[in-house]
Amino acid sequence: DSYWNGFMNAQSGVNNVMLDTHIYQVFSDAQVAMTPAQHVSTACGQAGSLQGTDKWTIVGEWSGAQTDCAQWLNGKGLGARYDGSYPGSSYVGSCDGKYQGTVDGLSSADKQNIRSLIEAQLDSYAAHTGWIFWTWKAESAPEWNMQALIAGGLFPQPLTDRQYPGQCG
């Protein structure tokens, strides 16, 4: 995100500019193959790059997803990298309960991993100006549905309620 430093900042005579960045960890084969610990580590590592910007910077889109198992996420009829149904991808795991499903229907391990990742992202993305979660209500994918994640206890309420404190150091 420091790539934009010097462009439209106060020193160049431009004020009140905000940079909106989108940080997801599911749009490559390598990303969907990461372990839950690697997802958390990657999220924590974003704080430094966000702090290094010279203008207001928000993470304007992020999710609790560690898979790309969501209807139409990769395009209509293209499938998911995670389950190998996306062209050219390899199988990592099953999308059962993730493509369509509920937070309650997720495994206890998935719930723990999603909560841990969300907490790490909250800590990291608050390092600069803030964040906006994508999305409040998804069609059917529980990893992307903030309303359901809150109701299911996977999105901290209040935001300071941490089950995995100190993940980001």
VEXVEXRO-382814 format. One line per 8 residues: number of its first residue (from 0); their letters; for each residue z, x, y of N, C-alpha, C. Coordinates in Angstrom, 1 decimal. Each point is the difference from the previous one (the first is absolute). Last residue first. Example, Ala and Ser with C-alpha at 12.3 -4.5 7.8 and 13.67 -1.06 7.14 Angstrom:
REM residues 2
1) sa) 7.1 12.8 -2.2 0.0 0.9 1.1 0.8 -0.8 1.1 | -0.1 0.3 -5.7 0.0 -0.9 1.2 0.0 0.9 1.2
//
This chain:
REM residues 169
168) gcqgpyqr) 17.9 1.1 -10.2 0.7 1.2 0.4 1.0 -0.2 1.2 | -2.7 -3.3 -2.6 -0.9 0.8 0.9 0.8 1.2 0.6 | 2.2 -3.1 -2.9 -1.2 0.4 -0.7 -0.9 0.9 0.8 | 4.4 -2.4 1.1 -0.2 1.5 0.0 -1.3 0.5 -0.8 | 2.1 -4.8 -1.3 0.1 0.7 1.3 -0.2 1.5 -0.2 | -0.7 -4.6 -2.6 -0.5 1.4 -0.3 0.1 0.8 1.3 | 1.1 -4.5 0.1 0.5 0.2 -1.4 -0.3 1.4 -0.4 | 0.6 -2.5 5.1 -0.7 0.9 -0.9 0.7 0.1 -1.4
160) dtlpqpfl) -0.4 -2.9 4.9 0.7 -0.1 -1.3 -0.8 0.9 -1.0 | -1.3 -0.9 4.7 0.9 1.2 -0.2 0.7 0.0 -1.4 | -2.8 -3.7 1.7 -0.8 1.2 -0.2 0.8 1.2 -0.3 | 2.4 -4.6 -1.2 -0.8 0.5 1.1 -0.7 1.3 -0.3 | -1.0 -1.4 -3.1 0.5 -1.0 1.0 1.5 0.1 0.2 | -4.6 2.7 -2.6 1.3 0.0 0.5 0.2 -1.1 1.1 | -3.3 -0.3 -4.1 -0.2 0.4 1.3 1.3 -0.1 0.7 | -0.3 -1.4 -4.4 -0.6 1.3 0.0 -0.3 0.6 1.3
152) ggailaqm) 1.9 -4.5 -1.6 1.0 1.1 0.2 -0.7 1.4 0.0 | -2.0 -4.6 -0.2 0.3 0.6 -1.3 1.0 1.2 0.1 | -1.8 -2.3 3.9 0.7 -1.0 -0.9 0.5 0.5 -1.3 | -2.6 2.8 2.8 1.3 -0.3 0.6 0.8 -0.9 -0.8 | -4.4 0.8 -1.4 0.8 1.2 -0.2 1.4 -0.1 0.6 | -3.3 -3.4 0.6 0.6 -0.1 -1.3 0.9 1.3 -0.3 | -2.2 -0.3 4.2 0.9 -1.1 -0.1 0.6 -0.1 -1.4 | -3.2 3.4 0.9 1.3 0.2 0.6 0.9 -1.2 -0.2
144) nwepasea) -4.2 1.8 -2.9 0.5 -1.3 0.6 1.4 0.2 0.6 | -2.9 3.1 -2.8 -0.5 -0.1 1.3 0.6 -1.2 0.8 | 0.9 1.0 -4.6 0.3 1.3 0.6 -0.4 -0.1 1.5 | -0.9 -3.7 -3.1 1.4 0.1 0.5 0.3 1.3 0.8 | -4.6 -3.1 -0.6 0.5 1.4 -0.4 1.4 0.2 0.6 | -3.0 -3.9 0.9 0.7 -0.1 -1.3 0.6 1.4 -0.5 | -1.8 -1.3 4.6 -0.5 -1.1 -0.9 0.8 -0.1 -1.3 | 2.6 2.1 4.2 -1.2 0.3 -0.7 -0.4 -1.2 -0.9
136) kwtwfiwg) 3.2 0.8 4.6 -0.2 -0.8 -1.2 -1.4 0.3 -0.6 | 1.8 2.8 3.5 1.1 -0.9 -0.1 -0.2 -0.8 -1.3 | -2.1 4.7 -0.1 -0.2 -1.1 0.8 1.2 -1.0 -0.2 | -0.4 4.7 1.3 -1.1 -0.8 -0.3 0.2 -0.6 -1.4 | 3.3 1.9 4.4 -0.3 -0.1 -1.5 -1.2 -0.8 -0.2 | 1.5 3.2 4.2 -0.3 -1.4 -0.3 -0.4 0.0 -1.5 | 2.9 3.7 3.6 -0.9 -0.4 -1.1 -0.2 -1.5 0.0 | 1.9 4.6 3.4 0.3 -1.1 -0.8 -1.1 -0.4 -1.0
128) thaaysdl) 0.8 4.0 3.2 0.1 -1.3 0.8 0.3 -1.2 -0.9 | 1.1 4.6 -2.0 -0.6 0.0 1.3 0.1 -1.4 0.6 | 2.0 0.8 -4.2 0.2 1.3 0.7 -0.7 0.1 1.3 | 0.0 -3.6 -3.4 0.8 -0.2 1.2 0.2 1.3 0.8 | -2.3 -0.1 -4.2 -0.8 -0.5 1.1 0.7 -0.4 1.2 | 2.3 1.9 -3.9 -1.0 0.9 0.5 -0.8 -0.6 1.2 | 3.3 -2.6 -2.3 0.6 1.2 0.6 -1.0 0.8 0.7 | -1.6 -3.7 -2.4 0.7 -0.4 1.2 0.7 1.2 0.7
120) qaeilsri) -2.1 0.8 -4.1 -1.0 -0.2 1.0 0.7 -0.5 1.3 | 2.7 0.6 -3.8 -0.5 1.3 0.4 -1.0 -0.2 1.2 | 1.6 -3.9 -2.1 1.0 0.7 0.8 -0.4 1.3 0.5 | -2.9 -2.3 -2.9 0.1 -0.7 1.3 1.0 0.7 0.8 | -0.4 1.6 -4.3 -1.1 0.4 0.8 0.0 -0.7 1.4 | 3.3 -1.2 -3.2 0.1 1.4 0.3 -1.1 0.5 1.0 | -0.3 -4.3 -1.9 1.1 0.0 0.9 0.2 1.5 0.6 | -3.1 -0.6 -3.5 -0.5 -0.6 1.2 1.1 0.0 1.1
112) nqkdassl) 1.2 1.5 -4.3 -1.0 0.9 0.6 -0.5 -0.5 1.3 | 2.9 -2.8 -2.6 0.7 1.2 0.5 -1.0 0.9 0.7 | -1.9 -3.7 -2.1 0.8 -0.4 1.1 0.8 1.2 0.7 | -2.4 0.8 -4.0 -0.9 -0.3 1.1 0.7 -0.4 1.3 | 2.5 0.4 -4.0 -0.5 1.4 0.5 -0.9 -0.2 1.2 | 1.4 -3.9 -2.3 1.1 0.6 0.8 -0.4 1.4 0.6 | -4.0 -3.5 -0.8 1.0 0.7 -0.9 1.1 0.6 0.9 | -2.7 -4.4 1.7 -0.2 1.5 -0.2 1.1 0.5 -0.9
104) gdvtgqyk) -0.3 -4.6 1.5 -0.7 0.3 -1.2 -0.2 1.5 -0.2 | 1.9 -1.9 4.0 0.9 -0.2 -1.1 -0.6 0.4 -1.4 | -2.6 0.1 3.9 0.9 1.1 0.0 1.0 -0.2 -1.1 | -4.8 -2.1 -0.8 1.2 -0.2 0.9 0.9 1.3 0.0 | -5.7 -0.9 -1.1 1.4 -0.1 -0.5 1.0 -0.2 1.1 | -5.2 2.1 -1.1 0.5 -1.3 0.4 1.4 -0.1 -0.6 | -1.7 4.2 0.0 -1.2 -0.6 0.6 0.3 -1.4 0.5 | 3.4 2.2 -2.4 -0.2 0.6 1.3 -1.2 -0.6 0.7
96) gdcsgvys) 1.4 -1.1 -4.5 1.1 -0.4 0.9 -0.1 0.6 1.4 | -2.9 2.4 -3.5 0.7 -1.2 -0.3 1.2 -0.3 0.9 | -3.1 3.9 -0.3 0.2 -0.8 1.3 0.6 -1.3 -0.3 | 0.2 5.0 -2.7 -0.4 -1.4 0.0 0.3 -0.6 1.3 | -1.0 5.4 -0.5 0.9 -1.0 -0.5 -0.5 -1.4 0.1 | -2.6 4.0 0.6 1.3 0.6 0.2 1.1 -0.9 -0.6 | -5.8 0.9 -0.5 1.2 -0.8 -0.2 1.3 0.8 0.2 | -4.7 1.1 2.6 0.6 0.2 -1.4 1.3 -0.8 0.0
88) sgpysgdy) -5.0 -0.4 3.0 1.4 0.4 0.0 0.5 0.1 -1.5 | -4.5 -1.3 1.7 0.2 1.4 0.1 1.5 0.4 -0.1 | -0.9 -5.0 1.4 -1.1 0.9 -0.5 0.4 1.5 0.2 | 3.8 -3.7 -0.9 -0.8 0.4 1.2 -1.1 1.0 -0.5 | 3.4 -1.5 -2.9 -1.1 -1.0 0.1 -0.9 0.2 1.2 | 4.3 2.4 -1.6 -1.3 0.5 -0.4 -1.2 -0.9 0.1 | 4.8 -0.4 1.4 -0.3 -0.5 -1.4 -1.3 0.5 -0.5 | 1.4 1.3 4.4 1.2 0.1 -0.8 -0.3 -0.4 -1.5
80) raglgkgn) -3.2 -0.6 3.6 0.0 1.4 -0.5 1.1 0.1 -1.1 | -2.4 -4.8 0.9 1.1 0.9 0.5 -0.2 1.4 -0.6 | -3.7 -4.3 1.1 1.1 0.4 -0.9 0.9 1.0 0.7 | -4.2 -2.6 1.5 0.0 1.4 -0.3 1.1 0.5 -0.8 | -1.2 -4.6 2.0 -0.5 0.3 -1.3 0.0 1.5 -0.4 | 0.5 -0.9 5.1 -0.1 -1.1 -1.0 -0.6 0.5 -1.3 | 2.8 3.4 3.0 -1.2 -0.7 0.1 -0.1 -1.1 -1.1 | 3.8 2.7 0.6 -1.0 1.0 0.0 -1.4 -0.6 0.1
72) lwqacdtq) 3.9 -2.8 0.0 0.4 1.1 0.8 -1.2 1.0 0.1 | 0.3 -4.4 -2.5 -0.9 0.3 1.1 0.3 1.2 0.8 | 3.9 -1.6 -2.9 -1.2 -0.7 0.0 -0.8 0.4 1.2 | 3.4 3.4 -2.1 0.1 -1.2 0.9 -1.4 -0.6 0.1 | 2.2 4.6 -1.9 -0.2 -1.3 -0.7 0.3 -1.2 0.9 | 0.2 5.0 0.5 -1.1 -0.7 0.8 -0.3 -1.3 -0.8 | 4.8 3.0 0.3 -1.2 -0.2 -0.7 -1.0 -0.7 0.9 | 4.3 0.9 1.4 -0.2 1.3 -0.7 -1.2 -0.1 -0.9
64) agswegvi) 2.3 -3.1 4.5 -0.9 0.3 -1.2 -0.1 1.4 -0.4 | 2.2 -2.5 3.8 0.9 0.5 -1.1 -0.8 0.4 -1.2 | -2.1 0.3 5.1 0.5 -1.0 -0.9 1.0 0.6 -1.0 | -2.8 0.5 5.3 0.5 0.7 -1.2 0.5 -1.1 -0.9 | -2.3 0.8 5.3 -0.1 -0.7 -1.3 0.6 0.9 -1.1 | 0.3 1.2 4.6 -0.4 -1.4 0.2 -0.3 -0.8 -1.3 | 3.0 4.2 2.0 -0.8 -0.2 -1.2 -0.2 -1.5 -0.1 | 0.5 2.8 4.7 0.6 -1.0 -1.0 -0.8 0.1 -1.3
56) twkdtgql) 0.9 2.9 4.9 -0.7 -0.1 -1.2 0.7 -0.9 -1.0 | -0.4 2.0 5.5 0.6 -1.0 -0.8 -0.9 -0.1 -1.3 | -0.7 4.6 2.1 -0.1 -1.4 0.5 0.8 -0.9 -0.9 | -0.9 4.7 -1.0 0.4 0.0 1.5 -0.2 -1.3 0.7 | 1.3 1.9 -5.4 -1.0 -0.6 0.9 0.5 0.0 1.4 | 2.3 1.5 -4.2 -0.8 1.0 0.7 -1.1 -0.6 0.9 | 3.0 -2.5 -2.9 0.8 0.6 1.1 -0.8 1.0 0.8 | -1.9 -1.9 -3.9 0.2 -1.0 1.0 0.7 0.5 1.2
48) sgaqgcat) -0.5 2.8 -3.7 -1.3 -0.2 0.7 0.1 -1.1 1.0 | 3.8 0.9 -2.6 -0.3 1.1 0.8 -1.3 -0.2 0.7 | 1.4 -3.3 -3.1 0.9 0.0 1.2 -0.4 1.2 0.9 | -1.8 -0.8 -4.5 -0.8 -0.6 1.2 0.8 0.1 1.3 | 1.7 1.2 -4.5 -0.8 1.0 0.7 -0.7 -0.4 1.2 | 2.3 -3.1 -2.9 0.9 0.8 0.8 -0.7 1.1 0.8 | -2.5 -2.5 -3.1 0.4 -0.9 1.1 0.9 0.8 1.0 | -1.3 2.1 -4.0 -1.1 -0.1 0.9 0.4 -0.8 1.2
40) svhqaptm) 3.1 0.2 -3.4 -0.1 1.3 0.6 -1.2 0.0 1.0 | 0.6 -3.8 -2.7 1.1 0.1 1.0 -0.1 1.3 0.7 | -3.1 -0.6 -3.4 -0.2 -1.0 1.0 1.1 0.1 1.1 | 0.6 2.6 -3.9 -1.1 0.5 0.9 -0.4 -0.9 1.1 | 3.1 -1.5 -3.2 0.6 1.0 0.8 -1.0 0.7 0.9 | -1.6 -3.3 -3.1 0.8 -0.6 1.1 0.7 1.1 0.9 | -4.4 1.7 -2.4 1.3 -0.6 -0.5 0.7 -0.7 1.2 | -5.5 0.5 -0.1 1.3 0.7 0.4 1.2 -0.7 -0.7
32) avqadsfv) -4.8 -1.3 -0.2 0.6 0.7 -1.1 1.3 0.7 0.3 | -2.7 -2.4 3.2 0.6 -1.0 -0.9 0.6 0.7 -1.3 | -2.1 2.8 3.3 1.2 -0.7 0.6 0.5 -1.0 -1.0 | -3.9 2.5 -1.2 1.2 0.8 0.1 1.2 -0.7 0.5 | -4.2 -2.2 0.0 0.5 0.2 -1.3 1.3 0.8 -0.1 | -0.9 -2.7 4.5 -0.7 1.1 -0.8 0.5 0.0 -1.4 | 1.7 -2.9 3.6 -1.4 -0.1 0.1 -0.8 1.2 -0.6 | 5.0 -1.2 0.8 -0.6 -0.6 -1.2 -1.5 0.0 0.0
24) qyihtdlm) 3.9 1.0 3.3 -0.1 1.0 -1.1 -0.6 -0.6 -1.2 | 0.1 -0.8 5.8 0.1 -0.5 -1.3 0.0 1.1 -1.0 | 0.3 -0.9 5.6 0.4 0.9 -1.0 0.2 -0.8 -1.3 | -2.2 -0.2 5.3 0.2 -0.8 -1.2 0.3 1.0 -1.1 | 0.4 0.0 5.8 -0.5 0.6 -1.2 0.4 -0.9 -1.2 | -0.5 0.0 5.7 0.4 -0.8 -1.2 -0.6 0.6 -1.2 | 1.4 1.3 5.4 -0.8 0.4 -1.2 0.5 -0.9 -1.1 | 0.3 -0.6 5.6 0.7 0.0 -1.3 -1.0 0.3 -1.1
16) vnnvgsqa) 0.7 0.4 5.8 -0.9 0.0 -1.1 0.8 0.1 -1.3 | 1.2 0.2 5.0 0.2 -1.2 -0.8 -1.0 -0.2 -1.1 | -1.5 3.3 3.9 1.3 -0.5 -0.4 -0.1 -1.2 -0.9 | -3.0 4.6 2.0 -0.1 -1.4 -0.6 1.4 -0.4 -0.5 | -1.3 4.4 1.9 -0.1 -1.0 1.0 -0.1 -1.5 -0.5 | 0.7 4.3 -2.4 -1.4 -0.1 0.4 -0.2 -1.1 1.0 | 4.3 0.9 -1.8 -0.4 1.2 0.7 -1.5 0.0 0.4 | 2.0 -3.6 -2.5 0.5 0.0 1.4 -0.5 1.3 0.7
8) nmfgnwys) -3.2 -1.5 -3.9 1.5 0.1 0.1 0.4 0.1 1.4 | -4.5 -0.2 -2.6 0.6 -1.2 0.6 1.5 0.0 0.0 | -1.6 3.9 -2.6 -0.9 -1.1 0.3 0.7 -1.2 0.6 | 2.4 3.9 -1.6 -0.9 0.4 1.1 -1.0 -1.0 0.5 | 1.7 -0.3 -5.0 0.8 0.6 1.1 -1.0 0.5 1.0 | -1.2 -1.9 -4.3 -0.3 -0.7 1.2 0.8 0.5 1.2 | 0.6 1.6 -4.5 -1.4 0.2 0.3 -0.3 -0.6 1.4 | 4.2 -0.4 -2.4 -0.1 0.9 1.1 -1.4 0.3 0.4
0) d) 1.1 -2.5 -3.9 0.0 -0.8 1.2 0.0 0.8 1.3
//
